[in-house]
């Protein structure tokens, strides 16, 4: 890994995690770790270019079909690829197919950039995640293997104690808060070889008194009604929250001059 890196372009590929949910800006759009990372890189390199092809809800097959060739054709210095986690959360999933599609994506992206970055995504502690943990860890083992074979970097967010804290997660319990996204941006920044701006990003926040029983049950009911049941409904009907949505930065434009 190089230090004092000086990359000139970044293309982000993936799903809602890379799109930036739930790091919402005042105008209702999402920022997220990839935008934060691009902003830091642009501050170091005049004319820095950035595209974000990620769309919420995308499965790895959709990422391969809709984003991979587009990203490869841009030939940026850095490509980040995060995908497959949505597949593991489906009631039924062919993990062999997921592994094969992820390998196809890596084989097409690695030669198209100077540095490919993969991730072991963060996992929120709790009973819902525990049900899918074996699938998730199978995916991450495959990611580690792909990185070794194709010279990619791996950002280990799964092993970061700070990102397992429920306070780092939005009320939907699926997406990181703004603080969570900030820490992810710092993690990728350091893995790419830049000097740390927050050497303790992986350190958990100070403990606080847990909420009372009534507060926890009220939050559980709100979560189930507003987020869990709609999410289950989409899984059962084959719909996605990203159906029909375009990527927010489909072209590799200078960071300070995004398309209208």
C-alpha positions in Angstrom: 0.0 0.0 0.0 1.3 3.4 -0.9 1.4 6.3 1.5 0.7 9.9 0.7 -1.5 8.8 -2.2 -2.4 11.1 -5.0 -5.2 9.5 -7.0 -7.0 11.7 -9.6 -10.3 9.9 -10.0 -12.8 7.7 -8.2 -15.8 5.6 -9.3 -18.0 4.0 -6.7 -20.1 0.9 -7.5 -22.7 -0.7 -5.4 -26.0 -0.4 -3.6 -27.6 1.8 -0.8 -24.5 1.6 1.3 -22.4 3.3 -1.4 -25.3 5.6 -2.5 -25.2 7.1 1.0 -28.4 6.1 2.8 -29.2 7.3 5.5 -26.7 10.2 5.6 -29.4 12.8 4.5 -28.6 16.4 3.6 -31.0 19.3 4.3 -32.3 19.1 0.7 -33.4 15.5 1.1 -30.6 13.9 -0.9 -28.1 11.5 0.4 -24.4 12.1 0.9 -22.6 9.1 2.4 -19.0 7.8 2.7 -18.2 7.8 -1.0 -19.1 11.5 -1.4 -17.1 12.3 1.8 -14.1 10.3 0.5 -14.3 12.0 -2.9 -14.4 15.4 -1.3 -11.2 14.7 0.7 -9.4 13.3 -2.3 -10.5 16.4 -4.4 -9.1 18.7 -1.7 -5.7 17.1 -2.3 -5.9 16.9 -6.1 -7.1 19.8 -8.3 -9.4 18.5 -11.1 -10.2 15.3 -9.2 -13.1 13.5 -10.9 -15.8 11.4 -9.3 -18.7 9.2 -10.3 -21.1 7.3 -8.1 -23.1 4.6 -9.9 -24.6 3.0 -6.8 -28.4 2.6 -6.5 -30.2 1.4 -3.4 -31.6 -2.1 -3.3 -29.4 -3.5 -6.1 -28.5 -7.2 -6.0 -25.0 -8.3 -7.2 -26.4 -9.5 -10.5 -27.9 -6.0 -11.1 -24.7 -4.4 -10.1 -22.8 -6.5 -12.6 -25.3 -5.9 -15.4 -25.8 -2.2 -14.9 -22.7 -0.7 -13.3 -19.6 -2.8 -13.8 -19.0 -2.2 -17.5 -19.8 1.5 -17.1 -17.3 1.8 -14.3 -14.6 -0.1 -16.2 -15.1 2.0 -19.3 -14.3 5.1 -17.3 -10.8 3.8 -16.4 -10.5 5.7 -13.1 -7.6 5.5 -10.7 -9.7 4.0 -8.0 -12.9 1.9 -8.2 -14.8 0.8 -5.0 -17.0 -2.2 -5.2 -19.4 -3.1 -2.4 -22.2 -5.6 -3.3 -23.7 -8.9 -2.5 -25.0 -8.1 1.0 -28.5 -7.5 -0.2 -28.5 -11.0 -1.7 -27.5 -12.6 1.6 -30.5 -10.9 3.3 -33.0 -12.5 0.9 -35.1 -15.4 2.3 -33.7 -17.7 -0.4 -30.3 -17.1 -2.0 -27.9 -19.2 -4.1 -24.6 -18.2 -2.5 -22.7 -20.0 -5.2 -24.2 -17.7 -7.8 -23.5 -14.7 -5.6 -19.8 -15.7 -5.3 -19.6 -16.2 -9.0 -21.1 -12.9 -9.9 -18.9 -11.1 -7.4 -15.8 -12.8 -9.0 -17.0 -11.7 -12.5 -17.3 -8.1 -11.3 -13.8 -8.2 -9.8 -12.3 -9.8 -12.9 -13.7 -7.0 -15.0 -13.0 -4.1 -12.7 -9.5 -4.9 -11.4 -7.7 -4.5 -14.8 -9.7 -1.2 -15.5 -8.3 0.8 -12.7 -5.1 1.5 -10.8 -6.6 0.3 -7.5 -9.7 -1.7 -6.8 -11.1 -1.5 -3.3 -13.4 -4.1 -1.8 -15.1 -4.1 1.6 -16.2 -6.4 4.4 -19.4 -4.4 5.2 -20.3 -3.4 8.7 -22.8 -5.4 10.7 -25.2 -4.1 13.3 -25.5 -6.2 16.4 -28.9 -7.7 17.0 -31.1 -10.8 16.4 -32.0 -10.0 12.8 -28.4 -9.8 11.7 -27.5 -13.0 13.6 -29.9 -15.0 11.4 -27.9 -14.1 8.3 -24.4 -14.0 9.8 -23.2 -17.3 8.3 -24.1 -16.1 4.8 -22.5 -12.8 5.4 -19.2 -14.3 6.7 -19.2 -16.7 3.7 -19.4 -13.6 1.4 -16.6 -11.9 3.3 -14.3 -14.9 3.1 -14.8 -14.9 -0.7 -14.0 -11.2 -0.8 -10.7 -11.7 1.0 -9.8 -14.5 -1.5 -10.7 -12.3 -4.5 -8.6 -9.4 -3.1 -5.6 -11.7 -2.8 -5.9 -13.0 -6.3 -6.6 -9.7 -8.0 -4.5 -7.3 -6.1 -7.5 -5.4 -4.5 -7.5 -3.7 -1.2 -10.0 -4.8 1.5 -11.5 -2.3 4.0 -12.5 -4.4 7.1 -15.5 -2.6 8.4 -17.0 -5.8 9.8 -14.2 -6.1 12.3 -14.5 -2.5 13.5 -16.1 -2.4 17.0 -17.3 1.2 16.5 -19.6 0.3 13.6 -21.4 -2.5 15.4 -22.8 0.1 17.9 -26.5 0.5 17.3 -26.0 4.3 17.7 -24.1 4.2 14.4 -27.2 3.0 12.6 -30.3 4.8 11.4 -33.8 4.0 12.7 -34.3 1.6 9.8 -31.5 -0.5 11.3 -30.1 -1.2 7.8 -28.2 2.0 7.0 -25.5 4.0 8.8 -26.0 7.4 10.2 -23.9 10.4 9.1 -21.3 9.6 11.8 -21.1 6.0 10.6 -20.5 7.1 7.0 -17.8 9.5 8.2 -16.0 6.7 9.9 -16.3 4.5 6.7 -14.8 7.3 4.6 -11.9 7.6 7.1 -11.4 3.8 6.9 -11.2 3.8 3.1 -9.1 6.9 3.1 -6.5 5.2 5.3 -6.5 1.9 3.3 -5.8 3.9 0.1 -2.7 5.2 1.7 -3.6 8.7 2.8 -2.4 10.1 6.2 -5.0 9.5 8.9 -7.3 12.3 9.9 -9.0 10.2 12.6 -6.7 7.4 13.7 -9.4 6.2 16.2 -12.3 5.8 13.7 -12.7 2.1 14.7 -12.8 3.0 18.5 -16.4 2.7 19.9 -18.1 5.7 21.2 -18.3 6.2 25.0 -21.0 4.1 26.6 -24.3 5.7 27.6 -27.2 4.5 29.7 -29.4 2.1 27.7 -32.9 3.2 27.0 -35.7 2.0 29.2 -38.0 -1.0 28.4 -40.8 1.2 27.2 -38.6 3.2 24.9 -37.1 0.1 23.4 -40.5 -1.5 22.8 -41.8 1.7 21.3 -38.8 1.9 19.0 -39.3 -1.8 18.0 -42.9 -1.3 17.1 -42.1 1.8 15.0 -39.2 0.0 13.3 -41.4 -3.0 12.4 -44.2 -0.8 11.0 -42.2 1.7 9.1 -39.2 -0.3 7.9 -39.3 -4.1 8.6 -42.7 -4.9 7.2 -42.2 -2.9 4.0 -38.8 -4.5 3.6 -40.3 -8.0 3.9 -43.0 -7.1 1.4 -40.4 -6.0 -1.2 -38.5 -9.2 -0.6 -41.6 -11.4 -1.1 -42.7 -9.6 -4.2 -39.3 -9.2 -5.9 -39.5 -5.4 -5.8 -36.6 -3.1 -4.8 -36.5 0.3 -3.2 -34.2 1.3 -6.1 -36.5 0.3 -8.9 -36.5 3.0 -11.6 -33.9 5.2 -9.8 -30.8 6.4 -11.6 -27.4 6.8 -10.0 -26.8 10.2 -8.5 -23.5 10.8 -10.3 -23.6 8.7 -13.5 -20.6 10.4 -15.2 -17.0 11.0 -14.2 -17.1 14.7 -13.7 -14.8 17.0 -11.7 -15.9 16.8 -8.1 -16.6 20.5 -7.7 -18.6 20.6 -10.9 -21.2 17.8 -10.8 -23.7 17.4 -13.7 -27.0 19.4 -13.3 
